[in-house]
């Protein structure tokens, strides 16, 4: 029965991925941000920025000594790659609240805009280099998962890599090539769901129940998101999406991109809830094989209520943390609470949170009843 239910959805998912997979050349950004060049700060010192001989155009007076001098950070930078690798340049950066504080020994990233490679004006300081610390953090994460999960932890890491591959190799290129973002997001989430759940938890009726419960909940989240994004007139045109459109040089379905993000973002919490609920039902059946499906459902639902409360809180805090700068900016804007909540940036975070939370709440009874119906039809001696 499970195979009959899931096989059509798996076929549609695979067929959709094949049909929408981009085969042509992907568009490139119309905004030239320069070629990334790595460098190392060899010396850093504070100095003045104002020129001493500035002339006031109205009075003709020399104001160089009267105006407060703005401080600048003078950096000597050794270029470690790029067209002038091995040479050094000197850059002067005004010290502002938004300026990173660089010091000697910092490894940084610059943007080379073309022109004479030895000219400091050809370079813009962009950011710090963060590759090595991030690789170290990823290694610590992998070790922690392997120490606790062992073989299943290794399969979970493989599922994580597979999810990343689907995102990078299918979802992002397909959207950039002009396909409908919501359709791409649904197909990508479906492919991730099938691949990671079966890879991590194995091929079994228990995993299939979790897959089916996840799929039903994702459909519910998608429907709710579409309905309420239309009712609230959400356009999806936040600052990052607007910059993406400028970089692409053509329009993109911003609302579809918003909805795709809702579906993909909810998937990570949903599979946790559905797998836990399916496992709870199977373990209850194993502990007491005489329970019928109604008793199994009632007992597992009591477990699910505790789980869903913490899962919803996790989702709310995750989205609130991601939108914290927007929340802080809105709180000092001086407008009323209703205007803040109704703004594009805040309203779309509310949509993500509440639509995903409704899907999580629905996933508990849906997965539990499916698991209870399936496990109650298995032979009792399989659980003894």
C-alpha positions in Angstrom: 0.0 0.0 0.0 2.8 2.4 0.9 4.6 1.6 -2.4 1.4 2.3 -4.3 1.0 5.6 -2.5 4.6 6.8 -2.8 5.6 5.5 -6.2 3.6 8.0 -8.3 5.0 10.9 -6.3 8.6 9.6 -6.7 8.0 9.3 -10.4 6.6 12.8 -10.8 9.5 14.2 -8.7 12.2 12.5 -10.8 10.5 13.3 -14.1 10.1 17.0 -13.0 13.7 17.3 -12.0 14.8 15.8 -15.4 12.5 18.1 -17.4 13.5 21.3 -15.5 17.2 20.5 -15.2 19.0 23.4 -16.9 21.1 22.3 -19.9 22.1 25.7 -21.4 24.5 28.3 -20.1 23.4 29.9 -16.9 23.1 33.7 -16.8 25.8 35.8 -15.2 25.6 38.9 -13.1 25.2 42.2 -14.9 26.8 43.9 -12.0 30.6 43.7 -12.1 31.8 43.2 -8.6 35.4 42.6 -9.6 37.7 39.6 -9.4 38.3 38.3 -5.9 41.9 38.6 -4.8 43.3 37.3 -1.5 45.7 39.4 0.6 47.3 39.7 4.0 47.5 42.9 6.1 51.1 43.4 7.0 50.7 46.8 8.8 47.8 48.8 10.0 47.8 52.4 11.5 45.3 55.1 12.2 45.7 58.5 10.5 43.8 61.6 9.3 41.8 61.7 6.1 41.1 65.4 5.6 43.4 67.4 3.3 45.0 70.3 5.2 44.5 72.8 2.4 40.7 72.5 1.8 39.1 75.8 0.7 35.6 76.9 1.7 33.9 77.8 -1.7 31.7 80.5 -0.1 34.2 82.4 2.0 37.5 81.4 0.3 39.0 80.5 3.7 41.3 77.7 4.4 39.3 75.3 6.6 41.8 72.5 6.8 42.7 73.3 10.4 39.2 74.1 11.5 37.3 71.0 10.3 37.5 67.9 12.5 39.7 65.4 10.9 38.0 62.1 10.0 40.2 59.1 11.0 41.3 56.7 8.3 42.8 53.2 8.6 46.0 53.0 6.5 46.7 49.3 5.5 49.7 47.8 3.9 48.5 44.7 2.1 50.5 41.9 0.5 48.6 40.3 -2.4 48.8 36.5 -2.2 47.1 35.8 -5.5 45.7 37.6 -8.6 47.6 39.4 -11.3 50.0 41.1 -8.9 50.6 38.2 -6.5 53.6 38.8 -4.3 53.5 42.6 -4.4 52.2 45.0 -1.8 49.8 47.9 -2.0 48.7 50.6 0.5 45.0 51.3 1.0 43.4 54.1 3.1 39.9 53.3 4.4 37.7 55.8 6.3 36.9 54.6 9.8 33.1 54.4 10.0 30.6 52.4 12.1 30.1 49.9 9.2 33.8 49.5 8.4 35.5 46.3 9.6 38.4 46.8 11.9 41.4 45.2 10.2 44.7 44.6 11.9 48.2 43.3 11.0 48.1 39.6 10.2 44.5 39.6 9.0 43.8 37.6 5.9 41.4 39.6 3.7 39.6 39.5 0.4 39.8 42.4 -2.1 38.0 43.0 -5.4 40.2 43.8 -8.4 38.3 46.0 -10.8 40.8 45.9 -13.7 43.3 48.4 -14.8 46.9 48.6 -13.6 47.4 45.7 -11.1 50.0 47.6 -9.1 47.7 50.6 -8.6 46.0 50.5 -5.2 42.9 52.3 -6.6 42.3 49.2 -8.7 41.4 47.3 -5.6 38.5 47.5 -3.1 38.7 45.8 0.3 35.7 43.5 0.7 35.9 41.3 3.7 37.9 38.8 5.8 38.9 35.4 4.6 36.8 32.8 6.5 37.5 29.5 4.6 39.7 27.8 7.1 37.7 28.5 10.2 34.5 27.3 8.5 36.2 24.1 7.3 37.4 23.5 10.9 33.8 24.0 12.2 32.4 21.7 9.6 35.0 19.1 10.6 34.1 19.4 14.3 30.4 19.0 13.3 31.2 15.8 11.3 33.2 14.3 14.1 30.4 15.0 16.6 27.8 13.4 14.4 30.0 10.3 13.8 30.9 9.9 17.4 27.3 9.8 18.5 25.5 8.4 15.5 28.3 6.1 14.2 27.1 4.3 11.0 23.7 6.1 11.1 25.6 9.3 11.7 27.7 8.6 8.6 24.5 8.1 6.6 23.1 11.3 8.0 26.2 13.2 6.8 25.8 11.6 3.4 22.2 12.8 3.3 23.3 16.3 4.2 25.8 16.3 1.4 23.1 15.1 -1.0 20.7 17.9 0.1 23.5 20.4 -0.6 24.1 18.8 -4.0 20.4 19.1 -4.9 20.4 22.7 -3.8 23.5 23.7 -5.7 23.2 21.5 -8.8 19.4 21.7 -9.4 17.4 24.2 -7.4 19.7 27.3 -7.8 20.6 26.7 -11.5 16.9 25.9 -12.5 15.7 29.1 -10.9 18.4 31.2 -12.4 17.6 29.7 -15.8 14.1 31.1 -15.6 12.0 28.2 -14.3 9.1 28.8 -11.9 10.8 29.1 -8.4 7.9 27.5 -6.5 7.7 24.5 -8.8 11.5 24.1 -8.6 11.4 24.4 -4.9 8.7 21.7 -4.5 10.5 19.3 -6.8 13.8 19.9 -5.1 12.3 19.5 -1.6 10.6 16.3 -2.8 13.9 14.9 -4.1 15.7 15.8 -0.9 13.0 14.2 1.2 13.0 10.9 -0.7 16.8 10.7 -0.9 17.8 11.8 2.6 15.1 10.0 4.6 15.7 6.6 2.9 19.5 7.1 2.9 19.5 8.0 6.6 16.9 5.7 8.0 16.9 2.8 5.5 14.2 1.3 3.3 11.3 0.2 5.6 7.6 0.8 6.3 8.6 3.1 9.1 10.6 5.4 6.9 7.9 5.3 4.2 5.3 6.4 6.7 7.6 9.4 7.6 8.0 10.2 3.9 4.3 10.2 3.3 3.6 12.3 6.4 6.3 14.8 5.4 4.9 15.0 1.9 1.3 15.7 3.0 2.5 18.3 5.4 4.6 20.0 2.7 1.6 20.2 0.5 -0.4 21.8 3.3 2.4 24.3 3.9 2.6 25.2 0.2 -1.2 25.7 -0.1 -1.4 27.9 3.0 1.6 29.9 1.9 0.1 30.5 -1.6 -3.3 31.5 -0.2 -2.0 33.9 2.5 0.8 35.4 0.4 -2.0 36.4 -2.0 -4.3 37.7 0.7 -1.5 39.8 2.2 -0.3 41.0 -1.2 3.3 39.8 -0.4 5.5 40.5 -3.4 8.7 38.8 -2.2 10.6 41.9 -3.2 12.8 42.4 -0.2 16.3 43.9 -0.4 18.2 40.7 -1.3 15.6 39.7 -4.0 15.7 43.2 -5.5 19.5 43.0 -5.7 19.2 39.6 -7.3 16.9 41.0 -10.0 19.3 43.9 -10.7 22.2 41.4 -10.9 20.3 39.1 -13.3 19.2 42.0 -15.5 15.6 40.5 -15.9 12.5 39.9 -13.8 12.1 36.8 -11.6 9.0 35.5 -9.9 9.7 37.0 -6.5 6.6 35.7 -4.8 7.4 32.2 -6.1 10.9 32.5 -4.8 9.5 33.4 -1.4 7.1 30.4 -1.4 9.9 28.1 -2.5 12.0 29.3 0.5 9.1 28.6 2.8 8.7 25.0 1.6 12.5 24.2 1.6 13.0 25.9 5.0 10.1 23.9 6.6 11.4 20.5 5.3 14.3 20.3 7.8 12.0 20.5 10.8 9.3 18.4 9.2 11.4 15.3 8.6 12.5 15.4 12.3 8.9 15.4 13.5 7.6 12.7 11.1 10.5 10.3 11.7 10.2 10.7 15.5 6.4 10.1 15.4 6.8 7.0 13.2 9.5 5.6 15.4 7.4 6.3 18.5 4.5 4.2 17.1 6.7 1.3 16.1 8.4 1.3 19.6 5.0 1.4 21.3 3.9 -1.5 19.2 7.1 -3.4 20.1 6.6 -2.7 23.8 2.9 -3.8 23.8 2.0 -5.8 20.7 -1.6 -6.1 21.9 -2.4 -2.4 21.3 -4.8 -1.7 18.5 -4.3 1.2 16.1 -6.5 3.6 18.1 -4.6 2.9 21.3 -1.3 3.3 19.4 -2.5 6.6 18.0 -3.6 8.0 21.3 -0.3 7.0 23.1 2.0 8.3 20.3 -0.1 11.5 20.0 0.7 12.3 23.6 4.4 12.1 22.7 3.9 14.2 19.6 2.3 17.0 21.6 5.5 17.6 23.5 7.6 17.3 20.4 5.5 19.7 18.3 5.6 22.3 21.0 9.4 22.4 21.0 9.6 22.1 17.2 7.3 25.1 16.6 9.4 27.1 19.1 12.5 26.1 17.3 11.1 27.2 13.9 9.9 30.6 15.4 13.3 31.3 17.0 15.2 30.2 13.9 13.3 32.7 11.7 13.4 35.4 14.3 17.2 35.0 14.6 17.6 35.2 10.8 15.5 38.4 10.7 17.0 40.0 13.9 18.6 43.0 12.0 15.3 43.7 10.3 13.4 43.5 13.6 15.9 45.8 15.3 15.7 48.3 12.4 11.9 48.2 12.5 11.8 48.8 16.2 13.7 52.1 15.9 11.9 53.3 12.9 9.3 55.3 14.9 6.2 53.8 13.2 3.4 51.9 15.0 3.5 48.2 15.7 0.9 47.5 13.1 3.0 49.2 10.4 6.0 47.2 11.5 4.2 43.9 11.3 2.6 44.8 8.0 5.9 45.7 6.3 7.2 43.4 3.5 10.2 42.2 5.4 8.4 41.3 8.7 5.2 40.0 7.1 7.1 37.5 5.0 8.9 36.2 8.1 5.6 35.8 9.8 4.3 33.9 6.8 7.3 31.6 6.9 6.9 31.0 10.6 3.2 30.5 10.8 2.8 28.4 7.6 5.7 26.2 8.6 4.3 25.8 12.2 0.9 24.8 10.9 2.5 22.2 8.8 4.5 20.9 11.8 1.3 20.7 13.9 -0.5 18.8 11.2 2.4 16.5 10.6 2.0 14.9 14.1 -1.5 13.5 13.8 -1.2 12.7 10.1 2.0 10.7 10.6 0.8 9.1 13.8 -2.4 7.8 12.3 -0.7 6.5 9.2 1.9 4.8 11.3 -0.7 3.3 13.6 -2.8 1.9 10.7 0.3 0.4 9.1 2.0 -1.1 12.1 -1.3 -2.6 13.4 -1.5 -4.7 10.3 1.9 -6.2 10.7 2.2 -9.6 12.4 2.5 -9.4 16.1 5.5 -11.8 16.2 7.5 -9.2 14.2 7.5 -7.0 17.2 8.2 -9.6 19.9 
